[in-house]
């Protein structure tokens, strides 16, 4: 294996995982990996199909002794998030990943690993290959383009599956069984402004030092949102200002940790002093110690195209009044949240993307109405897309009970049963298969979606063996 010549573990799923990392499979580029999974299934005498959405469905027949068992759906997704270090020349459309092993973690050199969700695919294909493992009938569902909007799950024809028990393998913490997740709705706010030429002092303000992070899994940490902090600073600086540009965030589902704005002002010295004073107030108020906000400034005399003061205030007012972060909480954690992930003003074009999440489907519409109200109050239009359902916690779940029982028997302790304030495909698939009972599990994968992503090898082994133990109990 490229992981290491002396890689100590012989479990077949590691070899399968390595083969998967040789195939480029970023979101939007999953046809080749889908064909690889399909071919492996056919080679192993399993029924397989690639559906109209690009999902792979594989049916492994039951083993002897499981003739009366109901099918179990094993589910993961084919695509990975493609991130690399600034100095990396890796081509995600062509190059295989370069795997490494440090004795504990499997990583990829200068790129994301794709453990999310390559390890799920590797587990599933290992079950297809190993006929010596006695199992109930399996319906393996490998969906496409989960990372960019759960599109594979959305395009699934539920009638192609007959199972009512689904084990999702897209979790990233061993010993935690997820039994509910948030639904989502994307808000797009846009406006075209008229610009006029102005000469004077243009100050570029950069806000940095914020932690940022995943807008679902880390929203409860109440980290500062760079776009909204900058807006608050500008709103309270007491200056007559004109916005030239504004830039914060690159992904709608990530908390922006940096924001920069170019501002035409009357007095640069007074302006920067006022911002620093306002930032001191925010530093004193902030909840999250991980945030260490700092400001840097550059000033230049030049002629620029800028918004009027009145139009500049419309952008600032929108960002200061739109709902932000945790909106409601319950016993299981965050229920509803909103993250403004992208905010840009360029050449007079204002564009903002926000992701509303909620564990309660109806709350998505409640927050959407609030966004519309704030947007309309400053003359902006709000549109919405890419809605997906929450996977609401089910008080009665025989599958969950069985998985808890097997975990206790195997490891001598209870697993944590929880929900997650992020999107999993279970909610969408549950809508398509009425009466489905679902649980999500997985090994320890740290810093997913970043170049520091790493898979704990021994955790991966324990979780695979746990998965097999669960399936053996489902006669």
NULOGU-836738 format. One record per residue (C-alpha): x, y, z. Coordinates in steps of 0.02 Angstrom, whole numbers. Last residue first. Example, Ala and Ser with C-alpha at 12.3 -4.5 7.8 and 13.67 -1.06 7.14 Angstrom:
2
> 684 | -53 | 357
> 615 | -225 | 390
***
This chain:
475
> -1584 | -610 | 564
> -1513 | -439 | 606
> -1381 | -488 | 735
> -1249 | -523 | 603
> -1277 | -349 | 533
> -1236 | -267 | 699
> -1076 | -370 | 720
> -1021 | -322 | 544
> -1044 | -137 | 583
> -948 | -157 | 747
> -804 | -240 | 653
> -803 | -94 | 532
> -810 | 30 | 674
> -666 | -51 | 768
> -558 | -55 | 611
> -590 | 128 | 570
> -549 | 175 | 750
> -384 | 84 | 730
> -343 | 183 | 573
> -390 | 356 | 640
> -428 | 452 | 479
> -352 | 622 | 450
> -408 | 786 | 370
> -274 | 921 | 392
> -296 | 986 | 215
> -474 | 1032 | 264
> -648 | 963 | 225
> -638 | 847 | 376
> -531 | 905 | 522
> -534 | 736 | 610
> -608 | 570 | 556
> -650 | 455 | 702
> -751 | 308 | 638
> -933 | 307 | 580
> -1116 | 297 | 630
> -1287 | 355 | 569
> -1451 | 274 | 619
> -1609 | 251 | 515
> -1782 | 173 | 529
> -1882 | 194 | 368
> -2071 | 201 | 385
> -2095 | 292 | 220
> -1950 | 274 | 97
> -1932 | 435 | -4
> -1951 | 553 | 143
> -1830 | 446 | 243
> -1703 | 464 | 101
> -1709 | 653 | 116
> -1687 | 652 | 305
> -1553 | 516 | 302
> -1446 | 615 | 180
> -1359 | 706 | 321
> -1358 | 894 | 345
> -1291 | 978 | 500
> -1352 | 1013 | 676
> -1319 | 835 | 733
> -1424 | 719 | 841
> -1370 | 608 | 984
> -1355 | 433 | 1056
> -1188 | 411 | 1144
> -1133 | 229 | 1147
> -1152 | 126 | 1306
> -1006 | 30 | 1377
> -930 | -144 | 1373
> -862 | -131 | 1196
> -943 | -277 | 1104
> -1098 | -310 | 1210
> -1129 | -125 | 1240
> -1112 | -88 | 1055
> -1227 | -232 | 1007
> -1364 | -169 | 1124
> -1347 | 11 | 1064
> -1359 | -48 | 883
> -1514 | -153 | 921
> -1600 | -9 | 1009
> -1559 | 108 | 865
> -1632 | -15 | 741
> -1789 | -37 | 848
> -1817 | 152 | 842
> -1959 | 231 | 941
> -1929 | 411 | 997
> -1889 | 461 | 818
> -1777 | 614 | 800
> -1820 | 719 | 647
> -1714 | 701 | 492
> -1734 | 877 | 427
> -1783 | 896 | 248
> -1685 | 975 | 107
> -1708 | 1142 | 21
> -1586 | 1184 | -117
> -1657 | 1355 | -158
> -1720 | 1522 | -91
> -1730 | 1698 | -162
> -1717 | 1862 | -68
> -1734 | 2031 | -153
> -1657 | 2188 | -80
> -1741 | 2356 | -49
> -1676 | 2389 | 126
> -1832 | 2330 | 218
> -1857 | 2195 | 86
> -1699 | 2105 | 141
> -1747 | 2111 | 326
> -1923 | 2047 | 291
> -1863 | 1913 | 171
> -1737 | 1851 | 300
> -1875 | 1845 | 432
> -1988 | 1747 | 314
> -1847 | 1622 | 282
> -1830 | 1602 | 471
> -2011 | 1544 | 487
> -1998 | 1438 | 330
> -1850 | 1338 | 397
> -1941 | 1325 | 564
> -2072 | 1210 | 485
> -1943 | 1074 | 452
> -1890 | 1059 | 634
> -1706 | 1013 | 663
> -1665 | 1177 | 578
> -1533 | 1251 | 464
> -1538 | 1413 | 365
> -1389 | 1438 | 251
> -1346 | 1612 | 191
> -1278 | 1678 | 26
> -1253 | 1863 | -9
> -1221 | 1953 | -173
> -1211 | 2141 | -203
> -1160 | 2198 | -378
> -1094 | 2376 | -386
> -929 | 2329 | -467
> -900 | 2202 | -328
> -993 | 2185 | -164
> -979 | 2014 | -85
> -1053 | 1924 | 64
> -1041 | 1734 | 78
> -1075 | 1624 | 230
> -1218 | 1712 | 317
> -1258 | 1572 | 440
> -1431 | 1542 | 511
> -1480 | 1429 | 654
> -1621 | 1320 | 721
> -1626 | 1176 | 845
> -1456 | 1186 | 930
> -1433 | 1056 | 1066
> -1529 | 897 | 1113
> -1622 | 980 | 1258
> -1672 | 1127 | 1150
> -1596 | 1277 | 1064
> -1655 | 1423 | 956
> -1577 | 1555 | 844
> -1394 | 1505 | 850
> -1294 | 1604 | 723
> -1365 | 1761 | 645
> -1534 | 1832 | 598
> -1517 | 1976 | 472
> -1512 | 2146 | 557
> -1329 | 2201 | 552
> -1297 | 2125 | 381
> -1449 | 2213 | 306
> -1407 | 2378 | 390
> -1230 | 2375 | 321
> -1291 | 2340 | 145
> -1422 | 2478 | 154
> -1295 | 2596 | 235
> -1187 | 2585 | 80
> -1337 | 2634 | -24
> -1362 | 2792 | 78
> -1177 | 2837 | 77
> -1176 | 2821 | -111
> -1092 | 2670 | -186
> -918 | 2685 | -258
> -821 | 2697 | -421
> -645 | 2752 | -378
> -523 | 2897 | -392
> -369 | 2883 | -283
> -281 | 2928 | -120
> -230 | 2769 | -31
> -250 | 2697 | 143
> -203 | 2525 | 209
> -278 | 2454 | 368
> -266 | 2299 | 477
> -393 | 2243 | 605
> -382 | 2101 | 732
> -509 | 1978 | 801
> -450 | 1841 | 921
> -592 | 1715 | 912
> -559 | 1550 | 1002
> -619 | 1630 | 1166
> -798 | 1621 | 1103
> -925 | 1731 | 1192
> -877 | 1901 | 1126
> -928 | 2055 | 1226
> -758 | 2126 | 1274
> -687 | 2093 | 1100
> -841 | 2175 | 1024
> -813 | 2333 | 1126
> -629 | 2337 | 1079
> -683 | 2318 | 897
> -786 | 2477 | 911
> -634 | 2573 | 971
> -527 | 2502 | 832
> -658 | 2552 | 705
> -665 | 2730 | 773
> -476 | 2748 | 764
> -477 | 2687 | 584
> -607 | 2817 | 533
> -528 | 2961 | 629
> -362 | 2930 | 543
> -439 | 2902 | 372
> -538 | 3064 | 371
> -671 | 3090 | 237
> -697 | 2908 | 194
> -705 | 2795 | 41
> -714 | 2616 | 102
> -635 | 2456 | 36
> -693 | 2308 | 138
> -611 | 2146 | 192
> -683 | 2003 | 293
> -602 | 1848 | 366
> -665 | 1701 | 471
> -824 | 1666 | 374
> -933 | 1531 | 456
> -946 | 1393 | 325
> -1104 | 1328 | 240
> -1122 | 1467 | 110
> -943 | 1442 | 54
> -816 | 1576 | 3
> -828 | 1701 | 144
> -813 | 1890 | 157
> -785 | 2025 | 27
> -844 | 2205 | 19
> -802 | 2335 | -112
> -810 | 2523 | -143
> -922 | 2567 | 3
> -952 | 2752 | 37
> -931 | 2826 | 210
> -991 | 2969 | 321
> -914 | 2912 | 484
> -991 | 2874 | 653
> -899 | 2708 | 669
> -1054 | 2616 | 729
> -1117 | 2547 | 564
> -943 | 2511 | 498
> -896 | 2406 | 649
> -1063 | 2315 | 645
> -1041 | 2275 | 460
> -866 | 2209 | 492
> -931 | 2096 | 631
> -1069 | 2032 | 516
> -952 | 1981 | 376
> -824 | 1903 | 494
> -950 | 1793 | 586
> -896 | 1773 | 767
> -892 | 1599 | 842
> -1044 | 1550 | 941
> -979 | 1376 | 985
> -1153 | 1307 | 945
> -1122 | 1344 | 760
> -982 | 1215 | 757
> -1063 | 1061 | 679
> -1182 | 1162 | 572
> -1092 | 1316 | 508
> -927 | 1224 | 495
> -782 | 1336 | 548
> -732 | 1516 | 575
> -592 | 1545 | 701
> -575 | 1733 | 686
> -406 | 1818 | 679
> -442 | 1930 | 530
> -534 | 2091 | 486
> -460 | 2185 | 339
> -499 | 2368 | 307
> -447 | 2448 | 143
> -458 | 2636 | 162
> -493 | 2743 | 9
> -454 | 2926 | 32
> -526 | 3041 | -100
> -594 | 3050 | -276
> -768 | 2990 | -319
> -851 | 2916 | -474
> -1029 | 2853 | -461
> -1105 | 2681 | -448
> -1284 | 2622 | -467
> -1321 | 2466 | -366
> -1376 | 2292 | -422
> -1450 | 2185 | -284
> -1439 | 2006 | -226
> -1491 | 1898 | -79
> -1481 | 1709 | -98
> -1552 | 1604 | 44
> -1512 | 1418 | 55
> -1629 | 1302 | 151
> -1577 | 1160 | 265
> -1639 | 1015 | 367
> -1551 | 972 | 528
> -1506 | 798 | 585
> -1575 | 653 | 686
> -1524 | 484 | 753
> -1335 | 497 | 764
> -1247 | 356 | 853
> -1086 | 417 | 936
> -954 | 289 | 984
> -834 | 338 | 846
> -851 | 516 | 784
> -856 | 556 | 598
> -1029 | 509 | 539
> -1064 | 470 | 356
> -1092 | 282 | 373
> -1283 | 282 | 362
> -1363 | 121 | 423
> -1538 | 106 | 350
> -1677 | -12 | 406
> -1834 | -14 | 298
> -1763 | -111 | 151
> -1855 | -122 | -16
> -1750 | -4 | -121
> -1780 | 46 | -303
> -1949 | 119 | -250
> -1856 | 263 | -166
> -1809 | 340 | -333
> -1658 | 444 | -285
> -1633 | 618 | -358
> -1633 | 708 | -190
> -1513 | 580 | -119
> -1392 | 614 | -261
> -1413 | 802 | -245
> -1367 | 814 | -61
> -1315 | 995 | -92
> -1131 | 1017 | -130
> -1058 | 884 | -14
> -1184 | 750 | -59
> -1136 | 751 | -242
> -1170 | 568 | -282
> -1252 | 432 | -178
> -1190 | 259 | -135
> -1336 | 148 | -84
> -1296 | -30 | -35
> -1447 | -143 | -17
> -1390 | -288 | 89
> -1474 | -457 | 115
> -1430 | -522 | 289
> -1249 | -566 | 322
> -1128 | -711 | 341
> -952 | -643 | 311
> -859 | -770 | 203
> -923 | -684 | 45
> -802 | -540 | 71
> -810 | -433 | -86
> -979 | -349 | -61
> -949 | -315 | 124
> -781 | -239 | 78
> -873 | -130 | -49
> -983 | -58 | 88
> -838 | -23 | 206
> -738 | 59 | 66
> -886 | 170 | 18
> -905 | 225 | 199
> -717 | 256 | 212
> -726 | 365 | 57
> -852 | 482 | 138
> -778 | 585 | 215
> -612 | 492 | 218
> -585 | 601 | 64
> -407 | 639 | 117
> -401 | 828 | 90
> -239 | 886 | 14
> -55 | 926 | 53
> -4 | 742 | 66
> -155 | 637 | 111
> -183 | 572 | 288
> -200 | 404 | 376
> -182 | 424 | 564
> -103 | 319 | 700
> 70 | 258 | 648
> 106 | 410 | 541
> 23 | 347 | 381
> 29 | 438 | 215
> -77 | 436 | 58
> -38 | 532 | -101
> -205 | 565 | -185
> -220 | 515 | -367
> -206 | 655 | -496
> -326 | 699 | -636
> -473 | 811 | -593
> -406 | 850 | -419
> -246 | 920 | -494
> -114 | 934 | -356
> 8 | 1079 | -379
> 14 | 1114 | -191
> 85 | 1281 | -132
> -80 | 1351 | -68
> -122 | 1188 | 23
> -262 | 1084 | -50
> -451 | 1066 | -38
> -566 | 949 | -135
> -721 | 895 | -37
> -764 | 714 | -74
> -897 | 628 | -178
> -962 | 449 | -173
> -1086 | 456 | -29
> -1131 | 328 | 104
> -1274 | 207 | 138
> -1297 | 27 | 194
> -1480 | -23 | 176
> -1529 | -181 | 269
> -1641 | -308 | 184
> -1759 | -408 | 295
> -1699 | -575 | 362
> -1795 | -736 | 328
> -1659 | -818 | 223
> -1522 | -761 | 342
> -1454 | -935 | 386
> -1359 | -950 | 223
> -1304 | -778 | 165
> -1421 | -647 | 96
> -1396 | -573 | -76
> -1288 | -418 | -102
> -1386 | -283 | -194
> -1287 | -134 | -259
> -1362 | 37 | -295
> -1245 | 170 | -367
> -1309 | 349 | -378
> -1286 | 447 | -540
> -1456 | 533 | -535
> -1526 | 420 | -673
> -1476 | 264 | -577
> -1313 | 167 | -584
> -1365 | -14 | -561
> -1300 | -169 | -473
> -1349 | -351 | -442
> -1206 | -441 | -359
> -1098 | -576 | -438
> -934 | -512 | -364
> -871 | -445 | -532
> -1039 | -357 | -550
> -1014 | -268 | -384
> -835 | -218 | -424
> -891 | -149 | -592
> -1027 | -42 | -510
> -906 | 27 | -382
> -779 | 75 | -516
> -919 | 148 | -626
> -972 | 260 | -481
> -791 | 311 | -456
> -780 | 363 | -638
> -946 | 457 | -641
> -910 | 553 | -480
> -844 | 721 | -542
> -972 | 848 | -485
> -909 | 838 | -306
> -730 | 777 | -306
> -697 | 599 | -360
> -524 | 580 | -438
> -487 | 392 | -433
> -326 | 341 | -345
> -409 | 377 | -177
> -535 | 239 | -214
> -397 | 110 | -231
> -331 | 161 | -60
> -503 | 138 | 16
> -514 | -37 | -58
> -346 | -83 | 17
> -402 | -14 | 185
> -569 | -107 | 170
> -478 | -273 | 158
> -414 | -271 | 336
> -228 | -311 | 338
> -166 | -180 | 461
> 18 | -150 | 497
> 64 | -31 | 355
> 247 | -75 | 331
> 264 | -15 | 152
> 161 | 134 | 204
> 2 | 220 | 146
> 57 | 178 | -32
> 0 | 0 | 0
***
